[in-house]
Amino acid sequence: MPVRSGSIPLHFPAFFVRDCSSPTESPPERVAALDGLRGIAILVYACHNLYAGPAGTRIEGAVWFTLRSGWVGVSLFFVLTGFLTTGTLCDTKGVDAGYRHYYLRRVFRIVPLYYGFLLLWLLAAAHLGTYTAEEIVSLQASQGWYWTFLANLRLTLHQGSFGAEPTIFWSLAVATHFYLLWPLVVAGTRRDWLVRVCLALIVTAVLVRLSLRAAGIQPPIAEAIYTATPARMDDLALGALLALWIRTPGLAPRMARWSPPAGVLLTVALLAAFVLGRGLRLDSRFFQTIGYTLVSTTAAAYVAMALTTRPASSLQQVLQWAPLRACGRWSYGTYVWHGALFYALSRRSWYIHPPPLLGSRLAGALALCFGLVGAGTILGAVSWRIYEQPMLRLARRGPSRVGSDPTPTL
């Protein structure tokens, strides 16, 4: 049964505390703080991909390891994906055409922009002057992996250089596998058993990574630990688990009470790992075993805090800052187009060795990185306005807007 309004904090979004057994046809309210979290995720991930150094002096090294730790943005995206997707599926379970409209929205959200980029890249890569003829031939030959959302499997199975291949889309492949398969699990599983499934997936992901690590760290095993769908299920399952718990009567107030101290403790643990490991190194033994789960658990704690802390709190003021929320709304386009910038520029000499700014190599590298992140964000905003929004309006022309997704995960 639905949670009584008196049993949750007054500031808590009521939409997120409905029991999964109570379907609804009402579109959910948009939670601004989740847009802010998504904005943080895309900005730190873009910095991770677009910062080229230098890392010679101690200060330069500290900046390098800090910005290169931005891969954690992917884990935050995955947790949000699990949370929002599971919530939408739970709330539309048993509603006529609910899942059909869910798949329709996912197709119109993901495919037009992604396929448009792939087509543009296949036509443009050969004319950039940065890739060899052999690399262009390899791109053409391997394109099937990308059209079918199997970029992460390509990384897992292939050894050697990927040249002009847009391998950044391994994370979109993982998310798409979840979008395709998870509705079948939710539809055929009771809520109490769904919690058990999530817990089993978290444990399984850790065991998969431990097994791969024990098998050796040479490619393709090293890539599989970071990019294979079974090895990253804990991120998605933690988000799904959070969506289920937040809809369980009596648990919402506990989450409001315990998520802030949990978030602080987990953040301290990550900071300790950062200091001891000289950055959050995604290929280190710690992160390739239990460290990824630590990151995703921290991300889940911040999602819970974003939903439960009071509007006047410092966290809410940061997450609801209008520019950050805008970056969150444009995050999918920014994700795609910052990747385009990276692949177009990654072999330019001025990108590899940024020119000094005011006599400082570090200042020049930071200016270039932030400038490219800004350019990717602007392209994401333009893409959202003139391309993505019209495509989403097409998906909403059906007979029902059941389960309308106010905070798309990509």
C-alpha positions as CSV (number, residue, x, y, z in Angstrom):
1,M,0.0,0.0,0.0
2,P,1.2,3.6,-0.5
3,V,3.1,5.2,2.3
4,R,1.1,7.7,4.3
5,S,2.2,11.3,3.8
6,G,2.6,11.8,7.5
7,S,5.3,9.0,7.7
8,I,7.8,10.8,5.5
9,P,9.7,14.1,5.8
10,L,7.6,17.0,4.4
11,H,10.3,17.9,1.9
12,F,10.5,14.3,0.5
13,P,9.2,13.9,-3.1
14,A,6.0,11.9,-2.6
15,F,6.4,10.2,-6.0
16,F,9.4,8.2,-4.7
17,V,7.6,6.5,-1.8
18,R,4.8,4.7,-3.6
19,D,4.7,1.0,-3.1
20,C,5.5,-1.0,-6.3
21,S,2.2,-2.8,-5.9
22,S,0.3,0.4,-6.6
23,P,0.6,1.4,-10.3
24,T,-0.1,4.9,-11.3
25,E,-0.9,6.8,-14.5
26,S,0.1,10.1,-13.2
27,P,3.3,11.6,-14.5
28,P,5.9,12.0,-11.7
29,E,7.2,15.2,-10.5
30,R,10.7,16.2,-11.6
31,V,13.3,16.2,-8.8
32,A,15.7,19.1,-9.5
33,A,18.4,17.7,-7.2
34,L,18.8,14.7,-9.4
35,D,19.5,16.9,-12.4
36,G,22.2,18.5,-10.3
37,L,23.8,15.2,-9.6
38,R,23.7,14.3,-13.2
39,G,25.3,17.6,-14.0
40,I,28.2,16.8,-11.6
41,A,28.5,13.3,-13.2
42,I,28.9,14.5,-16.7
43,L,31.2,17.4,-15.9
44,V,33.7,15.2,-13.9
45,Y,33.5,12.5,-16.5
46,A,34.2,15.0,-19.3
47,C,37.2,16.3,-17.5
48,H,38.4,12.7,-17.0
49,N,38.4,12.2,-20.8
50,L,39.5,15.6,-22.0
51,Y,42.4,16.4,-19.6
52,A,45.7,15.7,-21.3
53,G,48.3,16.7,-18.7
54,P,51.0,17.5,-17.9
55,A,51.9,15.5,-14.9
56,G,55.6,16.3,-14.3
57,T,55.8,18.3,-11.1
58,R,54.1,17.4,-7.8
59,I,51.3,19.9,-8.3
60,E,50.8,18.9,-11.9
61,G,50.6,15.3,-10.8
62,A,48.1,16.1,-8.1
63,V,45.9,17.9,-10.7
64,W,46.3,15.0,-13.2
65,F,45.3,12.3,-10.7
66,T,42.3,14.5,-9.5
67,L,40.9,15.1,-12.9
68,R,41.6,11.6,-14.1
69,S,39.6,10.3,-11.2
70,G,36.5,11.7,-12.9
71,W,35.7,8.2,-14.2
72,V,33.6,7.9,-11.0
73,G,31.0,10.0,-12.9
74,V,30.1,6.9,-14.9
75,S,29.3,5.0,-11.7
76,L,27.0,7.9,-10.6
77,F,25.3,7.7,-14.0
78,F,24.8,4.0,-13.6
79,V,23.3,4.3,-10.1
80,L,20.9,7.0,-11.4
81,T,20.0,4.7,-14.3
82,G,19.2,1.8,-11.9
83,F,17.2,4.1,-9.6
84,L,15.1,5.9,-12.1
85,T,14.5,3.0,-14.4
86,T,13.5,0.7,-11.6
87,G,11.2,3.3,-10.2
88,T,9.5,3.9,-13.5
89,L,9.0,0.2,-14.1
90,C,7.7,-0.4,-10.6
91,D,5.2,2.5,-10.8
92,T,3.9,1.3,-14.2
93,K,3.8,-2.4,-13.5
94,G,0.3,-3.6,-14.2
95,V,-0.7,-0.5,-16.2
96,D,-1.9,-1.2,-19.7
97,A,0.9,-0.5,-22.3
98,G,3.1,0.9,-19.5
99,Y,6.2,-1.2,-20.5
100,R,5.5,-0.6,-24.2
101,H,5.7,3.1,-23.7
102,Y,8.8,2.7,-21.6
103,Y,10.6,0.9,-24.4
104,L,9.4,3.5,-26.9
105,R,10.7,6.4,-24.8
106,R,14.1,4.7,-24.4
107,V,14.4,4.2,-28.1
108,F,13.5,7.8,-28.9
109,R,15.8,9.1,-26.1
110,I,18.9,7.1,-27.1
111,V,18.9,6.0,-30.7
112,P,18.5,9.2,-32.8
113,L,21.4,11.1,-31.2
114,Y,23.7,8.0,-30.9
115,Y,23.0,6.8,-34.5
116,G,23.3,10.3,-35.8
117,F,26.8,10.6,-34.2
118,L,27.9,7.2,-35.5
119,L,26.9,8.1,-39.1
120,L,28.6,11.5,-38.8
121,W,31.8,9.9,-37.4
122,L,32.0,7.2,-40.0
123,L,31.8,9.9,-42.7
124,A,34.1,12.4,-41.1
125,A,36.9,10.3,-39.4
126,A,38.8,9.7,-42.6
127,H,38.9,13.5,-43.4
128,L,40.4,14.6,-40.1
129,G,44.0,13.7,-41.0
130,T,44.7,12.2,-37.7
131,Y,44.1,8.5,-38.3
132,T,45.9,6.2,-40.6
133,A,44.3,4.4,-43.5
134,E,44.5,1.1,-41.6
135,E,42.7,2.6,-38.6
136,I,39.9,3.9,-40.9
137,V,39.6,0.5,-42.4
138,S,39.4,-1.0,-38.9
139,L,36.7,1.5,-37.9
140,Q,34.6,0.6,-40.9
141,A,35.1,-3.1,-40.2
142,S,34.2,-2.9,-36.5
143,Q,31.2,-0.6,-36.9
144,G,28.7,-3.4,-36.3
145,W,29.8,-3.6,-32.6
146,Y,28.7,0.1,-32.2
147,W,25.4,0.0,-34.2
148,T,24.3,-3.0,-32.0
149,F,25.4,-1.4,-28.6
150,L,28.2,-3.9,-28.0
151,A,31.0,-1.4,-27.7
152,N,31.9,-2.8,-24.3
153,L,32.1,-6.4,-25.7
154,R,34.3,-5.1,-28.4
155,L,36.7,-3.7,-25.7
156,T,36.5,-7.0,-23.8
157,L,37.4,-9.3,-26.7
158,H,39.8,-7.1,-28.7
159,Q,43.5,-6.7,-28.0
160,G,45.6,-3.8,-29.3
161,S,44.9,-0.2,-30.3
162,F,41.3,0.9,-31.2
163,G,42.4,3.8,-33.3
164,A,39.4,5.7,-34.6
165,E,36.8,3.6,-32.9
166,P,34.5,5.5,-30.5
167,T,35.1,3.2,-27.5
168,I,33.8,5.8,-25.1
169,F,30.3,4.4,-25.8
170,W,31.0,1.2,-23.8
171,S,29.1,2.8,-20.9
172,L,26.1,3.5,-23.2
173,A,26.2,-0.2,-24.2
174,V,26.1,-1.2,-20.5
175,A,23.1,1.1,-19.8
176,T,21.3,-0.1,-22.9
177,H,21.7,-3.8,-21.9
178,F,20.1,-2.8,-18.6
179,Y,17.3,-0.9,-20.3
180,L,16.5,-4.0,-22.5
181,L,16.7,-6.8,-19.9
182,W,15.7,-5.2,-16.5
183,P,12.0,-4.6,-17.4
184,L,11.7,-8.4,-18.0
185,V,13.1,-9.1,-14.6
186,V,10.9,-6.5,-12.8
187,A,7.8,-7.7,-14.7
188,G,8.2,-11.3,-13.6
189,T,9.5,-10.8,-10.0
190,R,7.7,-9.9,-6.8
191,R,9.0,-6.8,-5.0
192,D,10.5,-8.8,-2.1
193,W,12.3,-11.1,-4.5
194,L,13.4,-8.2,-6.6
195,V,15.3,-6.9,-3.6
196,R,17.1,-10.3,-3.3
197,V,17.9,-10.2,-7.0
198,C,19.5,-6.8,-6.6
199,L,21.6,-8.0,-3.7
200,A,22.6,-11.1,-5.7
201,L,23.7,-9.0,-8.6
202,I,25.9,-6.8,-6.4
203,V,27.6,-9.8,-5.0
204,T,27.9,-11.4,-8.4
205,A,29.6,-8.3,-9.9
206,V,32.2,-8.3,-7.2
207,L,32.8,-12.1,-7.7
208,V,33.1,-11.5,-11.5
209,R,35.8,-8.9,-11.0
210,L,37.6,-11.0,-8.4
211,S,37.6,-13.9,-10.9
212,L,38.8,-11.8,-13.8
213,R,41.5,-10.2,-11.6
214,A,42.7,-13.6,-10.5
215,A,42.9,-14.7,-14.2
216,G,45.4,-12.0,-14.9
217,I,45.5,-8.3,-15.7
218,Q,46.6,-8.3,-19.4
219,P,44.1,-7.3,-22.1
220,P,41.4,-8.2,-22.8
221,I,40.9,-9.1,-19.1
222,A,41.9,-5.6,-17.9
223,E,39.2,-4.0,-20.1
224,A,36.6,-6.5,-19.1
225,I,36.9,-5.7,-15.5
226,Y,36.0,-2.0,-16.2
227,T,33.6,-2.3,-19.1
228,A,31.9,-5.7,-19.2
229,T,28.2,-5.6,-18.2
230,P,28.4,-8.4,-15.6
231,A,31.3,-6.7,-13.9
232,R,29.4,-3.4,-13.5
233,M,26.0,-4.8,-12.4
234,D,26.6,-3.6,-8.8
235,D,26.3,0.1,-9.9
236,L,22.9,-0.5,-11.6
237,A,21.7,-2.9,-8.9
238,L,22.5,-0.4,-6.1
239,G,20.4,2.2,-7.9
240,A,17.6,-0.3,-8.3
241,L,17.8,-1.3,-4.7
242,L,17.5,2.3,-3.6
243,A,14.4,2.7,-5.7
244,L,12.8,-0.3,-4.1
245,W,13.7,0.7,-0.6
246,I,12.5,4.2,-1.0
247,R,9.1,2.8,-2.0
248,T,8.9,0.5,1.0
249,P,6.6,1.7,3.8
250,G,8.6,2.9,6.8
251,L,12.0,3.0,5.1
252,A,11.9,6.5,3.7
253,P,12.3,8.2,7.1
254,R,15.2,5.9,7.9
255,M,16.9,6.8,4.7
256,A,16.5,10.5,5.5
257,R,18.1,9.9,8.9
258,W,21.0,7.6,7.8
259,S,22.0,8.7,4.3
260,P,23.9,11.9,5.4
261,P,26.2,10.1,7.9
262,A,26.6,7.2,5.4
263,G,27.5,9.7,2.7
264,V,30.1,11.4,4.9
265,L,31.7,8.1,6.0
266,L,31.8,6.7,2.4
267,T,33.3,10.0,1.1
268,V,36.0,9.8,3.8
269,A,36.8,6.3,2.7
270,L,37.1,7.4,-1.0
271,L,39.3,10.3,0.0
272,A,41.5,7.9,1.9
273,A,41.7,5.7,-1.2
274,F,42.5,8.7,-3.3
275,V,45.4,9.8,-1.0
276,L,46.8,6.3,-0.6
277,G,46.5,5.4,-4.2
278,R,47.6,8.8,-5.6
279,G,44.2,9.2,-7.3
280,L,41.2,6.9,-7.8
281,R,43.0,4.6,-10.3
282,L,40.4,2.6,-12.2
283,D,43.0,-0.1,-13.1
284,S,44.3,-0.6,-9.5
285,R,43.8,-3.9,-7.7
286,F,41.6,-2.2,-5.1
287,F,39.1,-0.6,-7.5
288,Q,39.0,-3.5,-9.8
289,T,37.8,-5.7,-7.0
290,I,35.7,-3.9,-4.3
291,G,36.6,-0.3,-5.1
292,Y,34.0,0.0,-7.8
293,T,31.3,-1.1,-5.3
294,L,32.6,1.5,-2.8
295,V,32.2,4.2,-5.5
296,S,28.7,3.1,-6.5
297,T,27.6,2.8,-2.8
298,T,28.9,6.4,-2.2
299,A,26.9,7.5,-5.3
300,A,23.8,5.8,-4.0
301,A,24.2,7.6,-0.7
302,Y,24.3,10.9,-2.4
303,V,21.2,10.0,-4.5
304,A,19.4,9.3,-1.2
305,M,20.7,12.5,0.3
306,A,19.5,14.4,-2.8
307,L,16.0,13.0,-2.2
308,T,15.8,13.4,1.5
309,T,17.8,16.4,2.8
310,R,15.8,19.6,3.5
311,P,15.5,22.3,0.8
312,A,17.5,24.8,2.8
313,S,20.5,22.4,3.2
314,S,23.8,23.2,1.6
315,L,23.7,20.1,-0.5
316,Q,20.3,21.0,-1.9
317,Q,21.5,24.6,-2.7
318,V,24.4,23.2,-4.6
319,L,22.4,20.5,-6.5
320,Q,19.6,22.9,-7.4
321,W,22.0,25.6,-8.7
322,A,20.4,26.4,-12.1
323,P,23.6,26.1,-14.3
324,L,24.3,22.6,-12.7
325,R,20.8,21.5,-13.3
326,A,21.0,22.7,-16.9
327,C,24.2,20.6,-17.4
328,G,22.2,17.6,-16.0
329,R,19.4,18.1,-18.5
330,W,21.9,18.3,-21.4
331,S,24.0,15.4,-20.1
332,Y,23.3,12.9,-22.8
333,G,24.2,15.3,-25.6
334,T,27.2,16.5,-23.7
335,Y,28.3,12.8,-23.2
336,V,28.0,12.2,-27.0
337,W,29.6,15.5,-28.2
338,H,32.4,15.7,-25.7
339,G,33.3,12.2,-27.0
340,A,33.3,13.6,-30.5
341,L,35.7,16.4,-29.5
342,F,38.0,13.9,-27.8
343,Y,38.2,11.6,-30.9
344,A,38.6,14.5,-33.3
345,L,41.4,16.2,-31.3
346,S,43.1,13.4,-29.3
347,R,46.1,13.2,-31.7
348,R,46.6,16.9,-32.3
349,S,50.0,18.0,-31.0
350,W,48.5,21.0,-29.3
351,Y,46.1,18.8,-27.5
352,I,48.7,16.3,-26.4
353,H,51.1,19.1,-25.3
354,P,48.9,22.1,-24.5
355,P,50.7,25.4,-25.0
356,P,51.6,27.3,-21.8
357,L,49.3,30.0,-20.5
358,L,51.0,32.9,-18.7
359,G,54.1,30.8,-18.7
360,S,52.5,27.8,-17.0
361,R,52.0,24.4,-18.6
362,L,49.4,23.5,-16.0
363,A,47.4,26.6,-16.6
364,G,47.5,25.9,-20.3
365,A,46.3,22.3,-19.9
366,L,43.5,23.3,-17.5
367,A,42.3,26.1,-19.8
368,L,42.2,23.7,-22.7
369,C,40.4,21.0,-20.7
370,F,37.8,23.4,-19.3
371,G,37.4,25.1,-22.6
372,L,36.7,21.7,-24.3
373,V,34.3,20.7,-21.5
374,G,32.5,24.0,-22.0
375,A,32.3,23.4,-25.8
376,G,30.9,19.9,-25.2
377,T,28.3,21.3,-22.8
378,I,27.3,24.0,-25.4
379,L,27.0,21.3,-28.1
380,G,24.9,19.3,-25.6
381,A,22.6,22.2,-25.0
382,V,22.1,22.9,-28.7
383,S,21.6,19.1,-29.3
384,W,19.0,19.1,-26.6
385,R,17.1,22.0,-28.0
386,I,17.0,21.3,-31.7
387,Y,17.3,17.5,-31.9
388,E,16.7,15.5,-28.7
389,Q,13.6,17.4,-27.5
390,P,11.7,17.1,-30.8
391,M,12.5,13.3,-30.8
392,L,11.1,13.0,-27.3
393,R,7.9,14.8,-28.3
394,L,7.4,12.2,-31.0
395,A,7.5,9.5,-28.3
396,R,4.9,11.4,-26.3
397,R,2.3,11.5,-29.1
398,G,1.0,8.0,-28.2
399,P,-2.4,7.5,-26.6
400,S,-0.9,7.6,-23.1
401,R,2.0,9.2,-21.2
402,V,2.1,6.4,-18.6
403,G,5.3,6.5,-16.6
404,S,6.5,9.7,-18.2
405,D,10.2,10.0,-17.3
406,P,10.9,13.4,-15.8
407,T,14.5,12.8,-15.3
408,P,15.9,10.7,-18.1
409,T,19.1,8.9,-17.1
410,L,21.0,9.8,-20.2
